Amino acid sequence: MSSARLPLRFQCPLCLELLSSPVQLPCCKKHLCLGCFDRSIAITSTSCAFCRNRIIGFARRKTNKVDEAFAAEIQARTQGLDDITFEEETTPPTDQIPAKPGELHAYYEECKLQRAQALQAQETEALEKTLAFLQTDPEFTDVLHVHEAALSTLTPQPSSSKLYSIFSSTPQRRPTKNVLSSQKKGRAKPKAAAVLVSLKSWSCDCCTFVNRTNLSTCSMCGSHKAASTH
Protein backbone atom coordinates (compact mmCIF):
# COMPACT_ATOMS: atom_id res chain seq x y z
CA MET A 1 0.00 0.00 0.00
CA SER A 2 1.45 3.37 -1.05
CA SER A 3 0.56 6.69 0.52
CA ALA A 4 1.28 10.28 -0.33
CA ARG A 5 0.72 13.76 1.06
CA LEU A 6 -0.89 16.25 -1.29
CA PRO A 7 -1.57 19.97 -0.96
CA LEU A 8 -4.97 21.12 0.28
CA ARG A 9 -5.86 22.46 -3.16
CA PHE A 10 -6.42 18.84 -4.27
CA GLN A 11 -9.09 18.39 -1.55
CA CYS A 12 -12.74 19.28 -2.04
CA PRO A 13 -13.75 21.80 0.69
CA LEU A 14 -17.26 20.30 0.89
CA CYS A 15 -16.81 16.51 0.98
CA LEU A 16 -13.17 16.74 2.16
CA GLU A 17 -12.18 14.02 -0.30
CA LEU A 18 -9.95 14.04 -3.35
CA LEU A 19 -11.40 16.23 -6.06
CA SER A 20 -13.34 14.31 -8.69
CA SER A 21 -14.13 16.16 -11.91
CA PRO A 22 -13.04 19.49 -10.37
CA VAL A 23 -15.08 22.61 -11.12
CA GLN A 24 -13.56 26.02 -10.42
CA LEU A 25 -16.02 28.62 -9.11
CA PRO A 26 -15.93 31.90 -11.08
CA CYS A 27 -16.24 34.08 -7.97
CA CYS A 28 -13.82 32.86 -5.28
CA LYS A 29 -11.78 30.54 -7.59
CA LYS A 30 -12.22 27.51 -5.34
CA HIS A 31 -12.42 23.99 -6.78
CA LEU A 32 -15.29 21.63 -6.00
CA CYS A 33 -16.26 18.18 -7.14
CA LEU A 34 -18.86 18.32 -9.91
CA GLY A 35 -21.36 16.45 -7.76
CA CYS A 36 -20.71 18.74 -4.75
CA PHE A 37 -21.13 21.76 -6.98
CA ASP A 38 -24.55 20.60 -8.22
CA ARG A 39 -25.74 19.83 -4.67
CA SER A 40 -24.53 23.19 -3.34
CA ILE A 41 -26.35 25.05 -6.12
CA ALA A 42 -29.56 23.17 -5.29
CA ILE A 43 -29.24 24.09 -1.60
CA THR A 44 -28.03 27.70 -1.80
CA SER A 45 -30.38 28.82 -4.62
CA THR A 46 -27.79 29.55 -7.31
CA SER A 47 -25.41 31.29 -4.89
CA CYS A 48 -21.83 30.45 -4.01
CA ALA A 49 -21.57 28.47 -0.77
CA PHE A 50 -18.43 30.37 0.25
CA CYS A 51 -18.71 34.04 -0.81
CA ARG A 52 -22.52 34.13 -1.38
CA ASN A 53 -22.18 35.74 -4.80
CA ARG A 54 -24.73 34.79 -7.44
CA ILE A 55 -23.38 32.33 -9.99
CA ILE A 56 -26.65 31.51 -11.73
CA GLY A 57 -25.15 32.19 -15.17
CA PHE A 58 -22.24 29.81 -14.57
CA ALA A 59 -24.54 27.19 -13.04
CA ARG A 60 -26.91 27.20 -16.03
CA ARG A 61 -24.12 26.99 -18.58
CA LYS A 62 -24.56 23.93 -20.74
CA THR A 63 -20.90 23.58 -21.69
CA ASN A 64 -18.43 21.48 -19.75
CA LYS A 65 -17.60 23.10 -16.40
CA VAL A 66 -14.85 20.69 -15.43
CA ASP A 67 -11.30 22.07 -15.22
CA GLU A 68 -9.66 19.51 -17.49
CA ALA A 69 -6.10 20.73 -16.87
CA PHE A 70 -6.47 20.49 -13.10
CA ALA A 71 -8.18 17.08 -13.39
CA ALA A 72 -5.22 15.79 -15.45
CA GLU A 73 -2.80 17.08 -12.80
CA ILE A 74 -4.73 15.30 -10.04
CA GLN A 75 -4.77 12.09 -12.06
CA ALA A 76 -1.02 12.28 -12.61
CA ARG A 77 -0.26 12.99 -8.93
CA THR A 78 -2.54 10.29 -7.47
CA GLN A 79 -2.00 7.44 -9.94
CA GLY A 80 -1.20 4.22 -8.06
CA LEU A 81 -1.77 5.73 -4.60
CA ASP A 82 -4.04 4.12 -2.04
CA ASP A 83 -3.73 6.37 1.03
CA ILE A 84 -3.81 10.14 0.47
CA THR A 85 -3.51 12.82 3.13
CA PHE A 86 -3.68 16.56 2.66
CA GLU A 87 -1.49 19.27 4.12
CA GLU A 88 -1.05 22.99 3.69
CA GLU A 89 1.43 24.11 1.11
CA THR A 90 4.51 25.75 2.54
CA THR A 91 6.12 28.46 0.52
CA PRO A 92 9.77 29.36 1.00
CA PRO A 93 10.30 32.66 2.80
CA THR A 94 11.02 35.61 0.61
CA ASP A 95 13.42 38.41 1.38
CA GLN A 96 11.47 41.46 2.47
CA ILE A 97 12.95 44.70 1.20
CA PRO A 98 11.60 47.76 3.05
CA ALA A 99 10.20 50.51 0.91
CA LYS A 100 12.03 53.80 0.64
CA PRO A 101 10.46 57.00 2.03
CA GLY A 102 7.75 58.17 -0.36
CA GLU A 103 7.93 55.06 -2.54
CA LEU A 104 4.51 53.73 -1.49
CA HIS A 105 2.89 57.14 -2.02
CA ALA A 106 4.44 57.41 -5.48
CA TYR A 107 3.17 53.93 -6.33
CA TYR A 108 -0.30 54.86 -5.08
CA GLU A 109 -0.38 58.03 -7.18
CA GLU A 110 0.79 56.06 -10.24
CA CYS A 111 -1.95 53.46 -9.79
CA LYS A 112 -4.51 56.24 -9.24
CA LEU A 113 -3.42 57.97 -12.45
CA GLN A 114 -3.54 54.75 -14.44
CA ARG A 115 -7.04 54.01 -13.17
CA ALA A 116 -8.25 57.51 -14.05
CA GLN A 117 -6.78 57.21 -17.54
CA ALA A 118 -8.39 53.81 -18.02
CA LEU A 119 -11.80 55.13 -16.93
CA GLN A 120 -11.47 58.15 -19.22
CA ALA A 121 -10.53 55.90 -22.14
CA GLN A 122 -13.55 53.70 -21.46
CA GLU A 123 -15.88 56.71 -21.31
CA THR A 124 -14.43 58.14 -24.52
CA GLU A 125 -14.80 54.82 -26.30
CA ALA A 126 -18.40 54.44 -25.10
CA LEU A 127 -19.22 57.99 -26.25
CA GLU A 128 -17.69 57.40 -29.67
CA LYS A 129 -19.66 54.18 -30.09
CA THR A 130 -22.88 55.98 -29.08
CA LEU A 131 -22.27 58.83 -31.53
CA ALA A 132 -21.41 56.41 -34.31
CA PHE A 133 -24.61 54.48 -33.67
CA LEU A 134 -26.73 57.64 -33.62
CA GLN A 135 -25.21 58.94 -36.84
CA THR A 136 -26.19 55.72 -38.60
CA ASP A 137 -29.71 55.77 -37.14
CA PRO A 138 -32.04 57.38 -39.74
CA GLU A 139 -34.74 58.17 -37.20
CA PHE A 140 -32.33 60.13 -35.01
CA THR A 141 -30.91 62.08 -37.97
CA ASP A 142 -34.41 63.03 -39.16
CA VAL A 143 -35.36 64.31 -35.72
CA LEU A 144 -32.08 66.25 -35.50
CA HIS A 145 -32.67 67.95 -38.87
CA VAL A 146 -36.23 68.92 -37.88
CA HIS A 147 -34.99 70.35 -34.59
CA GLU A 148 -32.25 72.39 -36.29
CA ALA A 149 -34.73 73.76 -38.83
CA ALA A 150 -37.14 74.80 -36.07
CA LEU A 151 -34.36 76.60 -34.21
CA SER A 152 -33.23 78.45 -37.32
CA THR A 153 -36.78 79.73 -37.99
CA LEU A 154 -37.42 80.80 -34.39
CA THR A 155 -34.11 82.57 -33.80
CA PRO A 156 -33.94 85.90 -35.76
CA GLN A 157 -30.62 86.71 -37.37
CA PRO A 158 -29.47 90.32 -36.64
CA SER A 159 -28.73 92.45 -39.71
CA SER A 160 -25.39 94.11 -40.33
CA SER A 161 -26.86 97.62 -39.97
CA LYS A 162 -28.18 96.86 -36.50
CA LEU A 163 -24.86 95.44 -35.47
CA TYR A 164 -23.06 98.50 -36.86
CA SER A 165 -25.39 100.86 -35.02
CA ILE A 166 -24.85 98.99 -31.79
CA PHE A 167 -21.07 99.12 -32.00
CA SER A 168 -20.88 102.66 -33.44
CA SER A 169 -23.19 104.35 -30.95
CA THR A 170 -21.45 106.22 -28.16
CA PRO A 171 -22.74 105.26 -24.75
CA GLN A 172 -24.13 108.13 -22.72
CA ARG A 173 -21.99 108.88 -19.74
CA ARG A 174 -23.50 109.43 -16.37
CA PRO A 175 -22.67 112.70 -14.59
CA THR A 176 -19.90 112.43 -12.07
CA LYS A 177 -20.39 112.79 -8.36
CA ASN A 178 -18.91 116.32 -8.24
CA VAL A 179 -21.31 117.58 -10.92
CA LEU A 180 -24.27 116.08 -9.14
CA SER A 181 -23.19 117.58 -5.82
CA SER A 182 -22.74 121.02 -7.40
CA GLN A 183 -26.17 120.81 -8.99
CA LYS A 184 -27.65 119.89 -5.64
CA LYS A 185 -25.90 122.80 -3.96
CA GLY A 186 -27.06 125.27 -6.63
CA ARG A 187 -30.68 124.44 -6.16
CA ALA A 188 -32.43 126.80 -3.74
CA LYS A 189 -34.75 125.18 -1.30
CA PRO A 190 -38.24 126.68 -1.41
CA LYS A 191 -39.05 128.69 1.68
CA ALA A 192 -42.29 128.19 3.42
CA ALA A 193 -44.73 131.00 2.98
CA ALA A 194 -44.89 133.21 5.99
CA VAL A 195 -48.22 133.10 7.73
CA LEU A 196 -49.19 136.50 8.85
CA VAL A 197 -51.60 136.52 11.67
CA SER A 198 -52.70 139.92 12.76
CA LEU A 199 -54.21 139.91 16.18
CA LYS A 200 -55.09 143.09 17.96
CA SER A 201 -53.73 143.30 21.47
CA TRP A 202 -53.38 145.81 24.30
CA SER A 203 -50.73 146.28 26.94
CA CYS A 204 -51.48 146.78 30.56
CA ASP A 205 -50.51 150.19 31.98
CA CYS A 206 -49.58 148.69 35.33
CA CYS A 207 -47.50 145.61 34.42
CA THR A 208 -47.05 146.13 30.63
CA PHE A 209 -48.39 142.60 29.98
CA VAL A 210 -49.72 142.15 26.46
CA ASN A 211 -53.28 140.91 26.52
CA ARG A 212 -55.66 139.87 23.82
CA THR A 213 -58.18 142.34 22.53
CA ASN A 214 -61.16 140.34 23.74
CA LEU A 215 -60.02 140.63 27.36
CA SER A 216 -61.12 143.60 29.43
CA THR A 217 -58.87 142.89 32.40
CA CYS A 218 -55.15 142.08 32.47
CA SER A 219 -54.38 138.40 32.73
CA MET A 220 -51.29 139.15 34.82
CA CYS A 221 -52.29 141.77 37.38
CA GLY A 222 -56.06 142.01 36.97
CA SER A 223 -56.09 145.73 36.08
CA HIS A 224 -58.87 147.01 33.86
CA LYS A 225 -58.24 147.92 30.30
CA ALA A 226 -57.78 151.65 29.76
CA ALA A 227 -60.20 153.30 27.44
CA SER A 228 -57.48 154.98 25.41
CA THR A 229 -55.57 151.73 24.68
CA HIS A 230 -55.67 150.54 21.06
Summary of the structure (lengths in Angstrom):
residues: 230
radius of gyration: 54.1
end to end distance: 161.9
largest distance: 167.2
contacts: 429
relative contact order: 0.07
helix: 43%
strand: 13%
